[in-house]
């Protein structure tokens, strides 16, 4: 298996944060997204962002911006599909997804997902608090079944991954998957730096 491509999911509407791009909020000397990129980029072959709306707001990042190909913001599965289509067009076999609002994601995310993915190369992360469904290793061969599932109305990552036999990569620390959803979470993240 070649080194997977990385996809940062930032296609959500951030309603609990008052809208906008949570990943672009300041955290320390940079942004939440910068922390995510610093941790994910060394683990993957190349990186793209799943983001909806005007891509010009993200051009300064010099990364491919992939909008959902399924209308009406159906959630992270649609972003994953956009990433799978991008990776397939470039000849990649797998992508690793990560959420744009998780500045402390594991520095060994990709190796652990690869170990858990087995021959199929398909796995989700989990920590003591449960599955972390936006963190996964996805084979591009699942893009057509995923597209069909989305058109059929499926929105839950775990439902799709369970039906297709995804493995589980266990991580020992919930802190690695701490995500910034509210202004209070942002204050907590600042204290964690």
Secondary structure, DSSP 8 states (H G I E B T S, - for coil): ----EEEEE--S--GGGTSS-GGGSEETTEEHHHHHHHHHGGGSS-EEEE--S-GGGGGGG-SEEE--SSSS---HHHHHHHHHHHHHHTT-SEEEEEETT-TT--TTHHHHHHHHHGGGT-EEEEETTEEEEEEEEEEGGGHHHHHHHHHTT---HHHHHHHTT-EEEE-S-GGGG----SHHHHHHHHHH-
